[in-house]
Amino acid sequence: MIPYGRHHIDADDIAAVVDILTGKPLTQGPMIEAFEAAVADYVGARYAVAVSSGTAALHLAAMAADVGPGRCLVTSPITFVASANAALYCGGHVAFADVDPRSVNMSPEALGATLLRHPETSAIVPVHFGGLPCDMESIRDLARTSGARVIEDAAHALGARHADGAQVGSCTHSDMTCFSFHPVKAIAAGEGGMITTNDPALYRRLLRIRSHGINKLDDPFQLPEAATEDGQPNPWYYEMQELGYHYRITDIQCALALSQMKKLDAFIARRRTLASVYDAAFAGFSNLRPGQPDGRDRSGLHVYVLRIDFAAIGKSRGQVMRELRARGVGSQVHYIPVTIQPHYRKMGFVASDCPAAMSYYEQALSIPLFFDLTDEQQAEVIAALRDVVG
Ligand SMILES: *Cc1c(COP(=O)(O)O)cnc(C)c1O
């Protein structure tokens, strides 16, 4: 069975983890800062804060952007639920800006209309769907006019580049960028996430709320009289200055992720090669086309999505997935629009809120794309699609 995605672990990765397990600190040790420095350096950001998951990264970023009661977070309907849930964790509410049908990313036009309806927006969370960076210049301009922060959900896009050549994560068009290191993403930490930023105040706040809201760096004490005795600092003293979380990542995970970083460019190069082979093969198919045909040379290519005209082939998507599976080919749908999840329907969202997202969803199917997919396996995938979809 060829899965739609899979991580790649080599002997160096194993050695890096074994090294931690044989006598190094398991958590709160030096691997965390080393991994943060490696990602900050790679993407070209001043600061990076590693956390326990991409979801934790989004939650902390939303909190740092002051999403809270009465405040709104605007995201894309075509994303993993975590992008929207970040607002709810903060006690805020969510609005969705529909996608552009060609890029499947947040449409700046739709965002403009959503911001007019929601002047209480604190954060805009564009999602670089499938690793293809959003139109960040337009989104940034709209955010400036509305006074909202921009948080890039780059869970799919480590290693991708913006249209102007800047690395995703450099925050040249945003306040913060969030990454995930779940094994199906660009690099694996087991579970893990990161926030990059160039803003020292956001950085300081993120460090605090990652670990219970306890003072970090040289945060001034709020009760200085408790911090000293006879003019001497009290060595045990710390302050919980606001309600934070325990979202720390371990040294075990960071050792693995740091080792994986060395292979990131090779991982992406292979994904790009595989995508170009798919693109060429599917040009000859009639009822199926690549879902995000543009920007292949700068996309992180987290998933390869097809748009299939299921009505034209006379088969349901479920039937196509089962027939592919019977030929040893895994597939998946990215994503069910968040707006139609039961939890969001209960808040009043309906399918017609985001028509472009719905029409994309009706046709979407992701097929295998990962570093270890061999040329032979890829040929099997293409042959299976020719049989099943025609
Ligand atoms: C994976 C993912 C997340 C959440 O990351 P986790 O590390 O699984 O918590 C958020 N947004 C998107 C778009 C994702 O794909």
The ligand as an SDF file (V2000), in Angstrom:
LIG
                    3D

 15 15  0  0  0  0  0  0  0  0999 V2000
   -0.8640   19.9890   10.5750 C   0  0  0  0  0  0  0  0  0  0  0  0
   -1.5210   21.3170   10.5300 C   0  0  0  0  0  0  0  0  0  0  0  0
   -1.7350   22.0910   11.6810 C   0  0  0  0  0  0  0  0  0  0  0  0
   -1.5210   21.5740   13.0650 C   0  0  0  0  0  0  0  0  0  0  0  0
   -0.2620   21.0650   13.3110 O   0  0  0  0  0  0  0  0  0  0  0  0
   -0.0530   19.9360   14.4430 P   0  0  0  0  0  0  0  0  0  0  0  0
    1.4410   19.9100   14.5840 O   0  0  0  0  0  0  0  0  0  0  0  0
   -0.6300   18.6730   13.9390 O   0  0  0  0  0  0  0  0  0  0  0  0
   -0.7210   20.4270   15.6830 O   0  0  0  0  0  0  0  0  0  0  0  0
   -2.2480   23.3640   11.5250 C   0  0  0  0  0  0  0  0  0  0  0  0
   -2.5690   23.8440   10.3090 N   0  0  0  0  0  0  0  0  0  0  0  0
   -2.4090   23.1270    9.1960 C   0  0  0  0  0  0  0  0  0  0  0  0
   -2.7460   23.7510    7.8800 C   0  0  0  0  0  0  0  0  0  0  0  0
   -1.8920   21.8350    9.2640 C   0  0  0  0  0  0  0  0  0  0  0  0
   -1.7630   21.1100    8.1520 O   0  0  0  0  0  0  0  0  0  0  0  0
  1  2  1  0
  2  3  1  0
  2 14  2  0
  3  4  1  0
  3 10  2  0
  4  5  1  0
  5  6  1  0
  6  7  2  0
  6  8  1  0
  6  9  1  0
 10 11  1  0
 11 12  2  0
 12 13  1  0
 12 14  1  0
 14 15  1  0
M  END
$$$$
